[in-house]
Amino acid sequence: MQDDVRLIDLYHARHRLHGHIVRTALVPSPSLSHRCGGAVHLKLECRQLTGSFKLRGAANALLQLPAEARARGVIGVSTGNYGRALAYAAHRLGVRAVICMSRLVPSNKVEAIRALGADGRIVGASQGVAELEVERLVREEGLVRLPPFDHADVIAGQGTAGLEILEELPAVDTVLVPLSGGGLLAGVALGMKSASPTIRVVGVTMERGCAMHASLRAGHPVQVEEVPSLADSLGGGIGPDNRYTFRMVRELVDDTVLVSEDEIAAAIRHVYEQEQLVVEGAGAVGVAALLAGRVRAGATTAVLLSGANIDMALHRRIVCGGSA
Ligand SMILES: *Cc1c(COP(=O)(O)O)cnc(C)c1O
């Protein structure tokens, strides 16, 4: 089973990432603890460099590429945050980066990627089309592909966020993690379940178009239609040839729950007003699930706030009361 990601890979990633990422804070949330009747803590990956946890996996994968591969340059498909993280890590290491995105990626994210010196390309109306462009450029220009979630080094990198939660909060019994392709959830679940199988790990995603949720239901990877959502970072499929995340999520994760667009908006408002935090839609789904009663909190719950990169005009509209 050399194809597996192991706990030791998370520790190696942690060691390797030192100096490349920041250790984000884990803070108690009085407002959510009060509402849920247990101790609720927030893991602030919205304060990670580049504005999301994605830097953990991107940097971990990039740092392990041999010099020959780095010289060729890297390419990835992204809903925005992975591209920004990969662009940032590549820029720091002097590696060329090409990021392929669909038209659904918000312009603030595209601009951030280009500002880091990466070649940000908009191709088509879905992640699937952007994926085809990646394949073409790998073939024709010899770029090295680093996928956004279904890659052992990416999963191990994302899992380091889970190690940090465990170290600071060993009493944790419930962990809520945003879910799209499942790299974050697989990595965090591996850490949690290795520490104790009794820690409940729940993936949270949006009602609109979650491929992993539909795939778990079907028992194999399925495609779903991509539609706009406040949780734009959760869009995209899991790939028909999914190698790691589908299996890991199926084996390690206790449950997946869905939240609506209104619930996501309410959560963005809640963390802004109660915790003075700016989070994007995808980053707010765990809080949304708690507030809407879609998941029960434990005695000690950690909620991972995965990203901050929301268009600020949209954020203003949401906190002023509208749903979008
Ligand atoms: C990518 C992303 C996710 C989902 O991560 P996966 O590893 O694809 O499941 C969640 N939140 C934010 C902010 C993201 O950028």
The ligand as an SDF file (V2000), in Angstrom:
LIG
                    3D

 15 15  0  0  0  0  0  0  0  0999 V2000
   -9.8780   24.5110   -1.6250 C   0  0  0  0  0  0  0  0  0  0  0  0
  -10.6620   25.0380   -0.4980 C   0  0  0  0  0  0  0  0  0  0  0  0
  -11.5010   24.2090    0.2640 C   0  0  0  0  0  0  0  0  0  0  0  0
  -11.6970   22.7430   -0.0490 C   0  0  0  0  0  0  0  0  0  0  0  0
  -10.5040   22.0010    0.0030 O   0  0  0  0  0  0  0  0  0  0  0  0
  -10.4330   20.5570   -0.6650 P   0  0  0  0  0  0  0  0  0  0  0  0
   -9.1020   20.0430   -0.2910 O   0  0  0  0  0  0  0  0  0  0  0  0
  -10.5860   20.7420   -2.1450 O   0  0  0  0  0  0  0  0  0  0  0  0
  -11.5660   19.7570   -0.1250 O   0  0  0  0  0  0  0  0  0  0  0  0
  -12.1640   24.7520    1.3430 C   0  0  0  0  0  0  0  0  0  0  0  0
  -12.0620   26.0670    1.6510 N   0  0  0  0  0  0  0  0  0  0  0  0
  -11.2690   26.8980    0.9490 C   0  0  0  0  0  0  0  0  0  0  0  0
  -11.2130   28.3230    1.3490 C   0  0  0  0  0  0  0  0  0  0  0  0
  -10.5500   26.4240   -0.1500 C   0  0  0  0  0  0  0  0  0  0  0  0
   -9.7790   27.2560   -0.8450 O   0  0  0  0  0  0  0  0  0  0  0  0
  1  2  1  0
  2  3  1  0
  2 14  2  0
  3  4  1  0
  3 10  2  0
  4  5  1  0
  5  6  1  0
  6  7  2  0
  6  8  1  0
  6  9  1  0
 10 11  1  0
 11 12  2  0
 12 13  1  0
 12 14  1  0
 14 15  1  0
M  END
$$$$
